[in-house]
Amino acid sequence: MLINRDRADALMDRDGVDAIVASTPINTYYLSSWATDASWGFGDLALAILPRDHDRDAAVLTVEVDMGQPQQGQGTWMKIVRGYARKPGIGAGGVQGVMTAEGLPQNHQEAVAQYLRELGLQRGRVAFEDRGLGQDVNSILGGTLDVVAARDLLRDIRMVKTPAEMALMRAAARKTELALQIAAEAVAAGATCAEAERVFWSAAAMAGGRPVFLLITPYRPNHGRLSKNAVLLPGDTVTFDATTEFNHYTSDIGRTAIIGEPSAEQLRRYNATRLGWRQSLPHFKAGALSTDVEQAVVACIQAAGNPEFRACGLHSVGLEHTDHPHPGGGMHSFDLVDGMVLSCDLPWIGPSIGKFHFEDIIHLHGDTVEILNDADGRLLACIDGRTVRVD
């Protein structure tokens, strides 16, 4: 089970919610552990309904052809898996079914309405990830539901990771690091950034992850950003900002490579970032406001020897790149909570020095700040066809 049920209960109680209806792949997966091709890749809908009352059975509602085919993991912990008549004719597990949709809900809206009736929640306060779906279901039920939004409620629940989630996130961080390392090795061997980008996509997949993005930027001091196809010269810097998923959980890690041996000034600026970041870690604690932590990180890096450092970016990480509530789609500040996973972007450009980017992924656990990726190796020197860590 991925879901943090205790936190879900507490936040549902806070908002007076009787049930949550998830309808996007990531939240259906989070609530139920059900992730199939039909729900993820074919444009059909698999939904999960989570009642607050544990005596009411949670359920997965999916297209009839999908019922017996949970493609990932061990299926679902939910006791009920129901189909609706999107594609009649093939039954659970691929067994030939009846060639009629008679008796089945004809669409997912009807399926949700029918199951809420069975739960006795047709007059309840129900949080829908898709409020449009909520209104459709409410219309079917005769306008008796109290429909509220669930998108940010689900993000709020997901902020505190369970041990099962942390296992997947550690795996995702490892695969991202491996792919980044191999991409940097390609640069050291003479690859352009465009070629190294393709190396990253391949390496992440070969390690068992799913590459999501790689922002790779070559930069030349006293010149500026280069084309990804540019031949790199000694003193150039290459920044990596990468995400790889493992079983839908993500990581977000940033690194910098320097072509040849770093100059004294490049080392001084790197060291200020490294030391300042380390000194800022005590500010990462439950109850702190994200923007206050960002200001503390900047101050620590400035004090450590880079007074020109101006900004860092803090966000939570999980099933989404920004796994905390952000009403209206904006990048809002948020309160840090115990058990969450965070990523901290530390970009900096010195026009005559180079472009640097460091980013670690961390887990807040009690009074500790656990760095999930390699705590060093943030700077790599590309020398004689290989990478050398600058710790």
PyMOL commands that set and color helices and strands:
alter all, ss='L'
color gray80, all
select helices_A, chain A and resi 5-15+25-32+37-40+64-66+92-94+108-119+131-140+151-158+163-188+193-206+264-283+290-303+327-329
alter helices_A, ss='H'
color red, helices_A
select strands_A, chain A and resi 19-22+47-51+59-63+80-84+125-128+146-149+210-220+224-225+237-246+249-250+253-259+313-316+341-350+354-365+368-371+379-383+386-389
alter strands_A, ss='S'
color yellow, strands_A
deselect
rebuild
show_as cartoon
